[in-house]
Amino acid sequence: MKQPNTDELCRRCGKESETIQHIPAACEKPAGIEYAKRHDGIAKVSHQKLAEEAELIEDKSPYYRYTPASELENDNFKLYWNRSIITDKTIPANRPDTTPKNKKPKTTYLIDIAVPNTHNLAKTITEKQNKHQELANEICAVWKQNTVQVISIVISSTGLIPKSLSQSLKRLNLHPNTYIQTQKSVILGTCSIVRNFLNYKQDHQA
């Protein structure tokens, strides 16, 4: 898309080469807004499905119109959205994307979501699993839970689905086809990011 003999550095951050790997998941400039919007799209899918499964909502609107409540609760379940969890011990990573709590079996899940480049997929899954393990141990003690599990929902920026995703959905008791909506959300988000990126120079000069 660039003219010959032009600088190959990224037109947005000016620090890395502008490659198709850099644009959708590695540029620091879109990270605050565009990457976050794509990330939240996936989080909305899982939150809505969990809320429906637990009979916390009756909203059947499309995920992109769905607005998660910060807290939902009934006799059997409690569901937090993007909420810091206070524990006796100070833990920096204390804000999972979604936190469903099943009251009767006393089981809590800490769901963390990421959209890395394909070559970083395995590394990101491991990092997400380790990130909230200390918080899981604290919640187990403070909330008096029988089980607290860290669940990572990771899809590459190009929509590649790792094997671990089906396992994550199964542990959350979500329908296996939930991955279709999450994958679609990621791909549409990435297309929007790339389109905005390639139009940036023209819009900026205007």
N, C-alpha and C positions, 0 to 999 in steps of 0.2 A: 504493500500500500504506500510505501514511502518512495520519494523521488530518488533517482540515482545520486550517488556522491553526497548523501546527507548523513548526518550523525546517526549512528545506530543505537544510541542510548535512548531509553524510554522517554517518550514525550511528556509523560506525567511526572515521574520522580527524577529523571535525569541521572540515575545512579546505576541501573542495570541495563543489559541489552534488552531491547524490546522484542521478545519472543512470544510465541503463543502459550508457552508455559508461564511466562512472567505476567502477562496481562490478566488472566482470570483468577490468579491465586497468590501472586508473589509481590505485587506492586504496593508500596506503602501508602500511596495517595488514595486509592479507592477503599482502603481497608476500613476506614471509619464509617462510611455510609453504604457504599454499594456492596461490599463483601458482607457487611452486617445485615443488610436487607435480604440477601440470598440465604444467609445463615438462619435468619428468623423465619424465612419461608418454610424451611425444613422443620424448625421447632414448632411452628404452628400446626403442621400436619400431625406430628406425634402428639402434641398437646390435645388437639381436637379429638383424635382417635381415642386417647386415654380417657378424656372426659366423657365421651359418648359411651365407652365400654363400662365406665363406672356409674353411668346414669347421673352424671353431674350436670349435664346440659342436654337440651333438646334441639340445639341449633344445628341445622343440616346445611348451612351455607357453605359455598366453596372455601377451601382453606385460605385462599388469597384475600377473602373478605372476612375471615374469622379474626376476631380480636380476643386473645386470651385474657381472662381475668387473673389478677395477681394471686388470688386464692379462691379455690372452690372446695366445698366440703358437704358431705352428707353423713349418715350414720356409719357408713362402711369405709369411706375413702376421704382423703384430703389430697389436693393437688396444688402445688405451688408453681408459679411461672416466673422465671428469672429473678429469683428472690434470694437475698443473702440469708444464710442460716447461722444463727448465733449459737455458739457452743461455749463451754467453760474454758476451753483452751483456744487461744487465738490461732486461727488457721487462715492464711492468705487466700487460698483457693476455696472459698466458702459460698460460691454462687453458681450452682449448676444451672443449666438451661431450664430444666423441668425436674420437679421432685414429686413423684407420686408416692403416697403413703397408704398402704392397705391396713386398716386398723385391726381387723380380726386376727389374721395370722401375724400381725406386727412385722410387716415387711415394707421396707422403703427402698426406692430406687433413685439413684442420682444419675440423671441423664445429661450427657455432655455431647455437643454436636460440633462437627467440623467439616469444612470443605477444602481439603488440600489439593495440591497437584497430584497426579497419578503416581509419580515416582516417590511421593512422600506418604502414600496411603498407609502402609504397614507401620511406619514410624509414628504417624499421628495416632493410630489406634492404640499403640502401646503407651504413648504419652498421655492420652486421655484416660486410659485405665489407671495409670499411676497418679494422675493429677489429683483425684478426689479420694484416694484411698484413706488418707489420714482423716479427712472429713467423715468418711463412712464409719471409721472406727469410733470417732467422737459421737456421732449421731446414735450409733448402736447403744452406747452407754447412756447418753443424756436423755434420749427419747425412749429408752428401754425397749429397743426393738430386738426381735429374734434374728432378723437378717437385714443387712443393708448392703446392697449391691451397686456397683458402678457400672452403668450401661453407656457404651459409646455408640453413637450413630454417626458414622463417617462415610461420606460419599465423595468421590473425586470431583473436581471442578468440571470434568467432561462427562460426568454421570456414571463412571465406573462403580459397580457395586461389589464390595468385598464380601467374602463368604460370612464374615462375622456379623453382617447386617441381619441376615435371616435369623441367626442365633439371638441377636439382641431383640428383635421383634417377638420371637417366641417367648423369651424370658419376660417380656412385658405383656404377654397374652394378647398381642395385636395380630390382626389378620396378616398372613404372609404377603398378600398383595399390597400392603401398605407401602412397600418399597416403590411401587409404581408411581404413586403420588410424590414421594420424596425425590425420586429420580427426575421426574418431570419438573418439579420445582427448581432443582439444581440446574438442569439444562437451560430452562427459560431464564433463570437468573444469570447464568454465565453468558448466554447470548446477549442479554441486555447490557452486561458489563463490557463485553467486547465491542458492541455497537457504539456505546457511549465513548469508549476509549478511542476508537478509530475516528470518531467525529470530533474529538476534543480539540485538535489543532485548528480545524476550520472554525469551530464555535469560539475558541479562545481568541483567534485573530479578529473575528468579527466584533 
